Amino acid sequence: MENRFSVSLARVRTGLLYRVLFSYDFMLTFFGSMPALVNAHRRVNLLVVGYRIRATSQKSLPFKCCNTADSGLLVGRWIPGHNSAVVLAVIHYPFIPGQVKKYLSELQSQTQVDLTVLGSWSMPKEGQEGMDSFLKDLSTIFPQKCWLQLSREIGKRGFTCQVVQNNGRLLQDREQKNGEGDKIILIHYDQRKVMLSQLHPVQDVGQKSDVEASELRLVFQTVAQSQPLFFLDKYDDGPLKLSHWQSEGREASIIAELLKQASVPVCIFLTWLLSLWYWFCSFRILHLPPVLFISSKLSTCVQSVYRAVHFRTVFSPKKAGTHVEFMRKANIFVSFLVDIALGLLLISWLYRENRISKLADTLVPVADRVAKELQELLEWLMGAPAGLKMNRALDQVLGRFFLYHIHLWISYIHLMSPFIERILWYVGLSACLGLTFALSVLSDIVALLTFHIYCFYVYGARLYCLTIYGLSSLWRLFRGKKWNVLRQRVDSCSYDLDQLFIGTLLFTILLFLLPTTALYYLVFTLLRLVVVLFQGVIHLSVDFINSFPLFAIGLRICRPYRLAEGVKFNVLCQEPGTPLHLMMEINPLKCSSVLQCYRTPTYSCYPKDSWAGLCKKLFVGELIYPWKQKTDKTD
Amino acid sequence: MRGCFLLLTPLEFTVTSPKLSLRKVMVYTCFVWLFAYAVFFFTENTAVLSSAIILTLAGMMIHIHFVKVDHETLLIIGSLGVQLSSSYASGRESTIFIEMNKLKDIVINEAVYMHSIIYYLCILIKDPADPETVTSVVPLFQSSNPRLNCLVQVYRSCQEILAQSR
């Protein structure tokens, strides 16, 4: 297969470049061929801002944008360090220069963006022939380093762009037609989308100096911070007439405004409720060590503490300052609402056909069944399990000990059985606080019901651990070595004869008792691991509901321009002799990056040990708590 | 080695991959469905047939939306940056734009792969704060893999434009 390609390089000399960002609209993409190439001796790039597309299918609807705006002054900002300019609006004739300056300085103090008059835009209609020269003379009134002159004729494609330096010299040299010329690039974009969008990765304002920040970031920041400029629309009776994306009239929604007004007192009320809760939690009686210990183990308490912290973030009456704070608040709020909704759904399902009473009725028989299975297991272990021969005496002791425990547990369950239905009914109502709450309660119930398994595991593990340690120490004695605690190493040691004798005897006894203890340990560890696995699954799902950034994902799907990863350019018009026209669109963030960036940090349960560490602990007989919570200070 | 290299404007290079071949699609579909019929013959369960149909459809949709690249484009705008975009068979386009101050150079790398040496064009990215170190390398035209003579043409034009914009 051969490569077929055609190469037709029409080289465009791109020496020093000018760039102009302009607005765009789908309807008017008429760019005629312009006569001359603009040359300049100094590198100046200009970005001119434009404004919003009217997404309309009817071509007859009138709309204004920089492409069709009447002649006037270009207002915007020069991007420092990059030889570019952003045009934000056009001020129309007639205007008084003094008022323009006053308005701009007011806006400058309001928005912290150094807005200036960049140049002139002329699109002369019939009867406005003198406009061009009038606009050229304006450069003396607004002193600038460089003065832009953009002009366009109706019915023709393309703009002319000239740049005048402050000493009056026109940066256009007609003699140098083929030489190294400066090109102007005009970039069109949608003003509203860029204003609302946030470029990722998010950087704090003021973290990097302007010179180091990339051009794109500066453009986005400029447009976002110039929001007050867009409040003046054509219905205002002020002295100035502006054209920008909102000059047709500001759009607002009554419901959104009402919600904004109502949210402040609601937030204050909820913060007061939250402070009541904190005051309740600060009682001395709740800080006693046993209560603290139990509450750190019960996942319900942990979850409620966590939710209280969330509420403090969300219900604070202060408006969110940065984008990250706003997203965090919104995510927490939306996930809380979804949580409550799912919880209410669960309640409606549980209580509909009185399922909860049926559940309570099956609880005691299930506990009985589990106890009976455990008893049978112990009887099997006390016999000859899997054909292995156990040490009869130790076997009987351990078996009877555990059987007695089970008997106690069963009596306890039977004692509680009349109250179980009532308790469960009320506990089920707590699901209205959210699905995560219900899942935490379920995890706690499972932990309480399998408490005897946990106890057995601890007994078996301790016994096994003792056996293993004893064996390893006596094995060292058997070989004539000793563990040096000071030096943390194994040293040789000379033992007396009676020490050796007793040591060897104990070693033999422990060695022959090892299979019995090991078997009990194995059985109860497996049971414990099953319970731990189940609890882990519940915790993981609670974590997932807590931390999933629903608002961010929704924003990414419905308004993808709000979260921008970058931009993309389309070439609109490329003809020799005209400035290059590009269309800039926002490239939305990938969904995986959204998840990574906006995940709410949780008290996530993560495995404390690696697989190797876990296996080692199991082998030695140390107690394992595989799910460690991040906020756990005690080990 | 497949690709038709086309120069649209002085700044834009597009490499096209061969289209999805009908024969492969037919062979794959027939194979899956015959297998499903065989299983149905033994188990008499119609769920096997419907699941085979759904699987084929879903697989094909995923393939043309996420896997099959139709053409890849490199757009260089001197002093602005470089834009890479790949367009998939279903029409989806994924675009990356790299600003000029992050771009160190465009080079042709050669790599030894199995029994052959392949050449690929890549962009060296630098951090503007530290202009000497290359932070990452972005390979171009990964799915269409044009030949060396094609790459050299692209390389020469890119170097001209980059030299002018520095």
Interface residues (C-beta under 8 A of the other chain):
Chain A: M1 N3 R4 F5 S6 V7 S8 L9 A10 R11 V12 R13 T14 G15 L17 R19 N45 I185 E212 S214 E215 L216 G566 V567 K568 F569 V571 Q574 L580 L582 N587
Chain B: M1 R2 G3 C4 F5 L6 L7 T9 P10 L11 E12 L75 I77 G78 S79 L80 Q83 S85 T95 I96 F97 E99 N101 K102 P128 A129 P146 R147 N149 C150 Q153 S157 E160 I161 Q164 S165
